[in-house]
Amino acid sequence: MRHRLEAVKARTGLREWQIRRRERTRQLIELGGLVVKAELVDLTDDDRAMLYGAFLWVADKLRSEAGTNAAAIWKRRGKRAFGTETLDAE
């Protein structure tokens, strides 16, 4: 009986781990899609060092005193772009 309960716990734990892994994988795919959607891959000729440097620059900007203002501007711009794309798709 104890062995059976331990086996059930092990399978359940594995399932929870698989669910977390799938969620993380989905998040990474969606974020990669945003990089492509913004045409950053084409504009940088798929230069990953340049892309990473740009992301680091954005992170530094968000950590700075102007970070809140920059985040608000970028968020508005992104929402407008998503709205435009939704209208274009119809």
Steps between C-alpha positions, in 0.01 A plus 500: 500500500777744592685420177185570299453841668863592434460402135189719467685794661794452264273500192309804623823689565620419152176626352526830689859535378389431143224760525746765626745407224230529232389838636859627493552365148183673382613828659839480329341426163261793537785735597701381201197570284500860621863536394408376151180711489700814578723405204804502725632177350503649151624842609797349686562226242438248780797636699426356842774696673344821373152389608625404844680833531178680407307306763765585759469868403122482546547334840745773605252764385220340704724496809590869460317803636325535164389136509139561598453757225671279239287201601180704462603624155601154379182344638277754322690451176474123528127510571447726198702261282300199623178691431612590149596139427161382621326740263731398212416132556126560459 
